Amino acid sequence: MTDWTAGYVADISYTYGYYPELNPLRLSLPFLTTGVDFPEIETACELGFGQGMSIIMHAAASTKCWYGTDFNPVQAGFAQEVSAVSGANAHLYDQAFAEFCARSDLPDFDYIGLHGIWSWISDENRAVIVDFIRRKLKVGGVLYISYNTQPGWAAMLPMRELLAEHAEVMGASGQGIISRVDAALDFAERMLATNSLYGRTNPQVAERINKMKEQNRNYLAHEYFNRDWHPMSFTRMRDWLTSAKLSYACSAHYTDHVDAVNLSEVQQQFLREIPDAMFRETARDFMCNTQFRRDYWVKGARPCDPLERLERLRSQRVILLNLREAIKLKVSGSLGEATLNEDVYAPILDLLADYKPRTLGQIEQAVQSKRLTFAQILQAAMILIGKGDVAVVQEDTVASKARRSTDKLNLHLMNKSRSSNDIAYLASPLTGGGVSINRFQQLFLLARHQGKESPQEWAQFAWQYLAALNQRLTKEGKTIESVEENLAELTRQAGDFAEKRLPILKALQIA
């Protein structure tokens, strides 16, 4: 009998995560910052979409035609159901890569995305994907690919193998994957406690095991316990993708574009002395001990015209995503946490605090009295987008066309929040993708949709579903038991939502 899982964990579903890097709208700023031209994205594909939250939202919040596959029929079925509700132009399948990539009815693509899946598949499947990219990615088209990489994972490689082997060999017959994950983590912790030489030589491994014990078990099962798990160096990735005629364009991780938060002056100078751009990336990974890369590759990299590049950069629109006073002027990079220059960031954030989209050129004009250069504004935008405080905004005509699909999708997801907190995102037609919104906030939005006007009514509305499922809120780590206290806490949260979060969601055309 054929094992359709190919060694991939399939007895529990993956988490309902949304990955903004897969949003094609985000590629414009990194490409323009690097000086590489990029195509207009009309047809797009995501391989290995999991529960499908990213592809569903990107299809609903745009006018692009999306195709995708995930071999797990449970996950693909969920994605098909939710996508159908939105009415978006998405074609989702439950086929393995070999079957999907051989389809004769697929168009050529401007954009193909893979998030993480490259690290968990066999070389045979990698070859299928590379051949697919070679055949189906248009000239000038973009590949987004993220993957676990070395040297950041080097110390963990033998421990991961030990964990997977324990789950396979020592797991009790009939024991579910969650129990086997827990048993493997417990074994690793006890082994390291014996003061093993491996543990003493690699103290960060014990820290990682402790962190893993706090993480979602569904995530851990898919991340660490597949048969295939291959962190790959940038050099090996280059070797795979050059056969598909791809060239490395730039990082999709926005803060990677700001050397000051990732590399010391000595390291920057050292890298500048390396003439080969590909080898420079490999050396940079050693300096940053990179564990996870998020990269753009392009089929036929072409430089932008310098004047056109500046014009296009100034025309990029952005919007604030978070409450102005809640935004911390801190950013984390490979060098640790850095403090942002208030003289640069405060005027920009103050200007965006009305939650209206503005171009970088409009920001430049508005803060002229602060003597900020366009280079400073561009770097601030990259940092703020990388932190999740700001988002790129698409054209109003596109947002207007997408609004009907996102409204239907969001209503469907809000109805699911009545019984579950699995999905913590709704789609914005302005940003072309997902925005983080927790379960209670979704319930408050659903109450508004049903005509409830006050925070007190929203709290009552949310409580009826929690009470029906015998669920309770927690505060400061403790469960709130009484009905009155639960309602009081919900009312407080609803009032806070009305004052702080709701105006932002209205601006994002979610509310």
Number of C-alpha atoms within 10 A of each C-alpha: 3 5 7 12 14 16 14 21 20 19 14 17 16 22 19 18 16 24 13 19 24 25 22 24 20 22 22 20 19 20 21 20 17 16 19 18 18 22 15 12 16 14 18 26 27 23 22 23 28 26 24 28 24 26 31 30 30 31 28 35 32 30 20 19 19 24 21 24 27 24 23 25 15 17 23 22 17 15 25 18 11 20 25 19 17 24 15 26 18 23 18 24 20 21 18 18 19 15 12 21 19 12 9 7 7 13 15 17 23 24 26 27 23 20 20 18 19 24 19 24 18 17 13 9 16 19 14 18 21 18 17 18 25 18 13 19 25 20 17 19 24 30 29 22 22 23 23 23 22 22 21 19 20 14 17 17 15 11 17 20 17 16 21 21 15 19 23 16 10 12 17 12 8 6 10 13 20 17 14 22 23 18 18 22 20 15 15 19 16 11 12 17 11 9 10 11 10 13 17 12 10 13 13 13 22 18 10 11 18 14 10 15 15 8 10 11 19 17 17 18 23 19 19 17 25 20 18 18 22 18 20 20 21 22 13 11 15 15 10 16 23 15 13 18 16 25 19 21 23 23 21 25 20 22 24 21 19 14 15 15 20 22 19 14 11 9 15 15 11 13 19 12 9 13 9 10 12 14 13 15 18 17 18 18 19 13 19 16 16 18 18 18 21 20 18 23 24 28 24 18 20 13 14 17 12 11 9 11 19 16 12 17 20 19 14 19 20 23 25 27 24 17 16 18 9 9 14 11 13 13 16 15 16 18 14 9 12 15 11 16 11 11 11 18 18 14 16 21 24 13 16 19 17 15 23 14 21 19 18 21 19 15 22 21 12 13 16 12 8 12 11 18 12 18 11 14 20 19 17 20 24 23 25 23 21 20 17 16 19 21 26 22 24 20 13 12 9 16 22 15 15 25 20 16 25 32 21 20 24 25 19 16 21 28 13 16 22 21 14 14 13 13 20 21 23 25 32 29 30 27 28 29 32 23 21 14 16 16 22 22 22 26 23 28 24 24 21 17 13 11 11 17 12 15 22 17 17 27 25 20 20 24 23 12 16 17 12 10 12 8 15 16 17 12 9 6 7 8 12 17 12 11 12 10 13 23 19 15 17 23 21 15 19 27 18 13 17 18 12 15 17 19 16 22 19 12 18 23 18 20 17
